[in-house]
Amino acid sequence: MTLRFYDTASAEVRDFVPLEQGKASVYYCGATVQGMPHVGHVRSAIAFDQLTRWLEFRGLRVTVVRNVTDIDDKILAKSEQSFGPEWAAEPTARKDEEWWALAYRYEQEFENAYESLGVQRPTYEPRATGHIPEMHALIQRLIDRGHAYPALDDSGDVYFDVRSWSKYGSLTRQNIDDMQGAPDADPRGKRDPRDFALWKGYKDGEPVTAKWESPWGAGRPGWHLECSAMVTKYLGTRFDIHGGGLDLRFPHHENEMAQSQAAGDEFANFWMHNGMVTYEGEKMSKSIGNTVSPAEMLELASPRVVRYYLGQAHYRSVLDYRPTSLQEAAAAVERIDGFIAKAAAKVGQQVSEPTSYAEGAQAAMPAAFVAAMDDDLNVPQALGVLHETVRAGNTALAAGDLGAVKDALSSVHAMTTVLGLDSVKRPEAVQSREHAALEILVEAQLEARAAARANKDWAASDAIRDTLAAAGVVVEDGAEGATWSLKRD
């Protein structure tokens, strides 16, 4: 099956044909580092990590660029709080913290969150503050083409003229006359309230470290301009995929596309957007107290379980969080890991060393899993194949069919690897080895117990059962023999 992805710009699922054979270029919007990462940030990173891993599995050399917006109105506003009475409202902030220190501190928090959940590092992660010359060059191109102008009020701002670009609104299929004004600057200097800022002139009272000289006066870049300048520097004027959260479609991505194409760049061939995370059907909001952060999730469950939960829905769909969500994800992960541990103990494979792409993953990957992932990254359907393979593997274990067990184990390793579940730094790898050792010891006891029962030595049978129970092992007798599990707290 051909790789197919939904393209927001065309509003259809299209065949994905890389612009350069054997390679794929992906840019997705990273963090504006004004605060701690929220669950939406992490879901987006996991979605595009799954995309990257699948493109790599399909034989493409993938270049991934994920930006860091480290200069922005919100960052400056947050820094001001650390110098005033509002500082106490942000317990993680540091008093009297410069904006650039605050941005860097939160950038590290994002990196920690990504790493803890197994999100691969991008090929490159540029910062906005490191690309001011490229932004100046892009602004000048737009002015020369008649699509941008210096502010009419001598503020030093430079604006994109939305009415000069006939395709403005095409990404989100909006009529320009139905749009509200852009709230990024005082409209007095604009030809049209909808014009958005490419460059923001320096204002009295702002940190002197937050301004750069430009042909239009000292100031700093507008948010939308930053991504256009960075992506084209590293991926070129035409690249395969631009991605981000659904909330970025407008105005951010609409403005990015408009200014880049107006400057003469073809820009992204595909636009991909992941859905939002809700709380019991409602939008998460700090004001109503229904938010849950990645840090809070990691206090409730292991990183492997949190990654499974955040990555289990189709990337374009809404992911709804409920108080039982992580418990359900934990049960699913436990079924997978339980099979891996038991199967590894039987066939002698190392649980901690999953099959990689180069070690037979292509051959081990079930065709149904491949078809699901090729079809617009249908992870829910792919997970269905994974769990069906686990069930088949457990059936093979019960039947003593070690050939089928080994095949199922290889397939499970291949699927969990490509989903990123085996990339999470976690204690489960050690626990799985311990579980495998425990499996061997308990099975030996159960075999001795079965022999005692066959000889009608009920005292010996009960003694073995009591010893296992004292160790926290629950034994259940069934038509197909005894099974065991660990007693839950």
C-alpha positions in Angstrom: 0.0 0.0 0.0 1.2 3.5 -0.8 1.9 5.9 2.1 -1.0 8.3 2.5 -1.5 11.2 4.8 -4.2 13.8 5.3 -3.2 17.2 4.0 -4.9 20.1 5.8 -4.3 22.5 2.9 -6.2 20.3 0.4 -8.5 18.7 3.0 -7.9 15.3 1.6 -5.8 12.2 2.2 -3.1 12.1 -0.5 -0.4 9.8 -1.6 2.9 10.8 0.0 5.6 10.9 -2.5 8.8 12.5 -1.1 10.1 15.5 -3.0 13.6 13.8 -3.0 13.7 10.1 -3.6 14.7 8.1 -0.5 14.5 11.2 1.8 11.8 13.0 3.8 11.9 16.5 5.3 9.7 17.3 8.3 9.3 20.5 10.3 7.0 20.7 13.2 6.4 23.6 15.6 8.1 23.2 19.0 7.6 25.1 22.1 7.2 28.8 22.9 9.2 28.5 26.1 7.1 30.7 28.4 6.2 28.0 30.9 6.1 24.3 31.8 5.1 21.9 29.0 1.5 20.9 28.9 0.0 17.7 27.7 -0.9 19.2 24.3 2.8 19.9 23.6 3.8 16.4 24.5 1.0 14.8 22.5 2.1 16.7 19.4 5.7 15.6 19.9 4.7 12.0 20.3 2.5 12.1 17.2 5.3 13.5 15.0 7.8 11.1 16.6 5.5 8.2 15.5 5.4 9.8 12.0 9.2 10.1 11.9 9.7 6.5 13.0 7.3 5.2 10.5 8.9 7.1 7.6 12.2 5.7 8.7 10.8 2.2 8.9 9.5 2.6 5.3 13.1 3.2 4.2 13.3 7.0 4.1 16.2 9.1 5.5 14.3 11.7 7.6 15.5 15.1 8.5 13.4 16.6 11.3 13.6 20.2 12.4 11.7 21.4 15.5 12.0 25.0 16.5 12.2 26.7 19.8 10.5 30.1 20.1 12.7 31.8 22.7 11.6 35.4 22.1 8.0 36.3 22.3 5.6 38.7 24.0 4.4 36.0 26.4 8.0 35.2 27.4 8.7 38.9 28.2 5.4 39.2 30.1 6.2 36.1 32.1 9.7 37.4 33.0 8.2 40.7 34.2 6.2 38.7 36.8 9.4 37.5 38.4 10.2 41.2 39.1 6.9 42.1 40.6 4.1 41.0 43.0 2.8 38.4 40.6 5.9 36.3 40.9 4.5 34.2 43.7 1.8 32.9 41.4 4.4 31.0 39.5 6.0 28.6 42.0 8.5 27.2 39.6 9.8 30.6 38.5 12.9 32.2 39.9 12.7 35.7 41.3 14.2 38.5 39.3 14.8 36.2 36.3 15.8 37.7 33.0 13.6 36.7 30.0 16.4 34.8 28.3 17.2 32.8 31.5 13.5 32.0 31.9 13.2 30.9 28.3 16.3 28.6 28.6 15.0 27.1 31.9 11.7 26.2 30.3 13.4 24.9 27.2 15.2 22.4 29.4 11.9 21.4 30.9 10.5 20.6 27.5 13.6 18.6 26.6 13.3 16.6 29.8 9.6 15.9 29.0 10.4 14.8 25.5 13.2 12.5 26.6 11.3 10.9 29.5 8.6 9.8 27.0 11.0 8.5 24.3 10.6 11.3 21.8 13.6 11.2 19.5 15.7 14.3 19.3 15.2 16.2 16.0 17.9 16.4 13.5 18.2 20.1 14.5 16.4 22.3 16.9 17.0 26.0 16.0 16.2 28.9 18.3 14.5 32.0 17.0 17.0 34.3 18.5 19.7 32.7 16.4 18.1 33.6 13.1 17.5 37.3 13.1 19.5 38.0 9.8 17.4 35.4 8.0 14.2 37.1 9.3 15.4 40.5 8.1 16.1 39.0 4.6 12.6 37.5 4.5 11.0 40.8 5.5 12.9 42.7 2.8 11.8 40.2 0.2 8.2 40.7 1.2 8.5 44.5 1.1 10.2 44.3 -2.3 7.3 42.2 -3.6 4.7 44.6 -2.3 3.4 42.3 0.5 4.8 44.1 3.5 5.2 47.6 4.7 6.7 49.6 7.6 4.1 50.8 10.2 2.3 54.0 9.4 2.7 55.3 12.9 6.6 55.3 13.0 6.5 52.6 15.7 9.2 50.6 14.0 6.8 47.7 13.3 6.6 46.0 9.9 3.4 44.3 8.8 2.3 41.7 6.3 -0.4 43.1 4.0 -3.0 40.4 4.0 -5.1 41.9 1.2 -2.1 41.9 -1.1 -2.1 38.1 -1.1 -5.2 36.7 -2.7 -4.7 33.2 -1.2 -4.8 34.5 2.4 -7.1 32.3 4.4 -6.8 29.3 2.0 -5.2 26.9 4.6 -8.2 27.3 7.0 -10.7 28.1 4.2 -11.7 31.4 5.6 -12.9 34.6 4.0 -10.7 37.5 4.9 -13.7 39.8 5.6 -14.9 37.3 8.3 -11.7 37.4 10.2 -11.0 39.4 13.3 -8.1 41.8 13.6 -4.7 40.5 14.5 -4.1 41.3 18.2 -0.3 41.4 17.9 0.1 45.2 17.7 -1.7 48.5 17.9 -3.9 48.7 14.8 -3.1 52.4 14.4 -0.1 51.6 12.3 -1.9 49.1 10.1 -3.5 49.5 6.7 -5.9 46.7 7.7 -6.6 45.5 11.3 -6.0 41.9 10.0 -2.4 42.7 9.0 0.0 40.8 11.2 3.4 41.9 12.6 6.6 40.7 10.9 8.8 42.9 13.1 7.9 44.6 16.3 9.6 48.0 17.1 11.2 48.4 20.5 9.2 50.2 23.1 10.3 52.1 26.2 10.4 49.9 29.2 11.1 46.7 27.4 14.4 44.9 28.2 17.2 46.2 26.1 18.4 42.6 25.6 15.2 41.8 23.8 15.9 44.1 20.8 18.0 43.7 17.7 18.9 46.4 15.1 17.1 46.3 11.8 16.7 48.4 8.7 13.3 49.5 10.1 14.5 50.2 13.6 15.4 48.3 16.7 13.0 45.6 17.7 12.3 41.9 17.7 10.6 39.4 15.3 7.0 38.6 15.1 6.0 35.0 16.0 4.9 33.9 12.6 8.0 35.1 10.8 10.3 33.0 12.9 9.2 29.6 11.7 9.2 30.7 8.0 12.8 31.9 8.3 14.1 28.8 10.2 12.4 26.1 8.2 13.5 27.4 4.8 17.1 27.8 6.1 17.4 24.2 7.0 14.9 22.4 4.7 14.8 24.7 1.7 12.0 26.7 0.1 10.1 23.5 -0.6 9.9 20.6 1.8 7.7 17.6 2.5 5.8 18.1 5.7 5.0 20.9 8.1 3.2 19.9 11.2 1.9 21.0 14.6 -1.1 21.1 16.9 -4.5 21.8 15.5 -4.6 25.1 17.5 -1.8 26.4 15.3 -3.7 26.2 12.0 -4.9 29.8 12.5 -3.4 32.3 12.8 0.1 30.8 13.0 0.3 28.4 10.1 -2.1 30.4 8.0 0.3 33.4 8.4 3.4 31.2 7.9 2.1 29.9 4.6 1.0 33.3 3.4 4.2 35.1 4.0 6.4 32.3 2.7 4.5 31.8 -0.5 4.1 35.6 -1.0 7.9 35.8 -0.8 8.2 33.2 -3.6 8.7 30.0 -1.7 6.6 26.9 -2.5 6.9 25.9 1.2 5.3 22.7 2.6 4.0 20.0 0.3 1.9 18.6 3.2 0.4 20.2 6.3 -0.3 17.8 9.1 -2.1 18.7 12.4 -2.6 16.6 15.5 -5.8 16.9 17.6 -6.3 18.4 21.0 -6.4 16.7 24.4 -9.6 17.2 26.4 -10.7 16.4 30.0 -13.8 14.4 30.2 -15.1 16.0 27.0 -14.2 19.6 27.8 -11.3 21.8 26.8 -8.6 21.8 29.4 -8.4 25.1 31.1 -6.5 26.3 34.2 -9.4 28.7 35.0 -11.8 25.8 35.6 -9.2 23.5 37.1 -9.5 20.6 34.7 -5.9 20.4 33.5 -3.5 17.5 33.8 0.2 18.0 33.1 2.8 15.5 31.8 4.5 15.7 35.1 1.2 14.8 36.9 0.7 11.9 34.5 4.2 10.6 35.2 3.4 10.7 38.9 0.5 8.4 38.3 2.0 6.0 35.8 5.3 4.9 34.2 6.7 6.8 31.2 5.9 3.8 29.0 2.2 3.9 30.1 2.0 7.6 29.6 3.5 7.4 26.1 1.1 4.6 25.2 -1.9 6.7 26.4 -0.8 9.9 24.6 0.0 8.0 21.4 -2.9 5.5 21.2 -5.5 7.7 19.4 -5.4 8.7 15.8 -3.2 11.7 15.6 -6.0 13.8 14.0 -8.6 12.9 16.6 -9.4 14.4 20.0 -7.8 12.5 22.8 -10.0 12.6 25.9 -8.5 12.2 29.3 -10.5 10.6 32.1 -9.4 9.7 35.7 -9.3 6.0 34.5 -7.3 6.6 31.3 -3.9 5.8 32.6 -5.2 2.7 34.4 -6.6 1.4 31.1 -3.3 2.2 29.4 -1.4 0.5 32.1 -3.5 -2.7 31.7 -2.8 -2.7 28.0 0.9 -2.2 28.5 0.9 -4.9 31.1 -0.6 -7.4 28.7 2.1 -6.6 26.1 4.9 -6.8 28.6 3.5 -9.9 30.3 3.6 -11.8 26.9 7.1 -10.5 26.1 8.4 -11.7 29.5 6.9 -15.1 29.3 7.8 -15.6 25.6 11.4 -14.4 26.1 11.7 -16.9 29.0 10.5 -19.7 26.7 12.5 -19.0 23.6 15.6 -17.3 25.1 15.4 -13.9 23.6 16.5 -10.8 25.5 13.6 -8.6 26.6 15.8 -5.6 26.9 17.0 -5.7 23.3 14.0 -5.3 21.0 14.3 -6.0 17.3 15.5 -2.9 15.4 14.7 -1.9 11.9 18.0 -3.4 10.7 17.5 -6.7 12.5 14.5 -8.2 10.7 11.8 -5.7 11.6 10.6 -5.6 8.0 10.1 -9.3 7.9 8.6 -9.5 11.4 6.1 -6.7 10.9 2.5 -8.0 10.3 1.1 -6.9 7.0 -2.1 -5.6 8.7 0.1 -3.3 10.9 1.9 -2.0 7.9 -1.4 -1.3 6.1 -2.8 0.6 9.1 0.3 2.8 9.5 0.5 3.5 5.8 -3.1 4.7 5.9 -2.7 8.1 7.4 -0.8 6.7 10.4 -3.8 4.8 11.8 -2.3 4.0 15.2 -5.5 2.7 16.8 -5.9 0.1 14.1 -2.2 -0.8 14.3 -2.5 -1.2 18.1 -5.4 -3.6 17.4 -2.9 -5.7 15.3 -0.4 -5.6 18.2 -2.8 -6.8 20.8 -4.1 -9.5 18.5 -0.5 -10.7 18.0 -0.1 -10.8 21.8 -3.2 -12.9 22.1 -2.0 -15.3 19.4 1.3 -15.5 21.1 -0.3 -16.4 24.5 -2.3 -19.1 22.8 0.9 -20.5 21.3 2.5 -20.4 24.7 -0.4 -22.4 26.2 -0.1 -24.9 23.3 3.7 -25.2 23.6 4.2 -24.1 20.0 7.6 -22.4 20.5 8.0 -21.6 16.8 4.8 -19.6 16.8 5.8 -18.0 20.1 9.1 -16.9 18.6 7.4 -15.4 15.6 4.9 -13.6 17.7 7.6 -12.2 20.0 9.6 -10.9 17.0 6.4 -9.2 15.6 5.6 -7.7 18.9 9.1 -6.3 19.3 9.0 -4.8 15.8 5.7 -3.1 16.4 6.5 -1.7 19.9 9.8 -0.5 18.5 8.3 1.4 15.6 5.7 2.9 17.9 8.4 4.2 20.2 7.3 2.2 23.2 10.7 0.5 23.5 12.5 3.9 23.4 11.2 5.1 26.8 13.8 5.1 29.6 12.0 3.1 32.2 12.5 0.6 35.0 10.3 -1.9 33.1 13.2 -3.3 31.1 14.8 -4.4 34.3 11.5 -5.5 35.7 10.8 -7.6 32.6 14.1 -9.5 33.1 13.2 -10.1 36.7 9.7 -11.2 35.6 11.3 -13.6 33.1 13.4 -15.1 35.9 10.4 -15.3 38.2 8.4 -17.0 35.4 11.0 -19.8 35.2 11.0 -20.3 39.0 7.2 -20.3 39.4 6.7 -22.6 36.4 9.1 -25.1 38.0 7.1 -25.0 41.2 3.8 -25.5 39.3 5.3 -28.5 37.5 6.3 -30.0 40.8 2.8 -29.2 42.1 1.2 -30.9 39.1 3.4 -34.0 39.7 2.3 -34.0 43.3 -1.4 -33.8 42.4 -1.0 -36.6 39.8 0.4 -38.7 42.6 -2.4 -37.6 44.9 0.1 -36.1 47.3 -2.2 -33.3 48.4 0.0 -32.2 51.3 2.9 -31.5 48.9 0.6 -29.8 46.4 -0.9 -27.5 49.1 2.5 -26.8 50.5 3.8 -25.5 47.1 0.6 -23.4 46.7 1.0 -21.9 50.2 4.7 -21.1 49.6 3.8 -19.3 46.3 1.0 -17.5 48.0 3.3 -16.3 50.8 5.6 -14.9 48.0 2.6 -13.0 46.5 1.9 -15.4 43.7 -1.7 -16.3 43.1 -2.4 -19.7 41.6 -5.6 -20.5 39.8 -6.5 -24.1 38.6 -8.4 -24.4 35.3 -9.3 -26.9 32.7 -6.0 -26.4 30.9 -3.9 -26.5 34.1 -2.7 -24.0 36.6 -2.1 -20.3 35.8 -0.5 -17.7 38.0 -0.3 -14.0 38.6 1.2 -11.6 41.1 -1.1 -10.5 43.9 -2.2 -6.9 43.5 -1.9 -4.4 46.3 
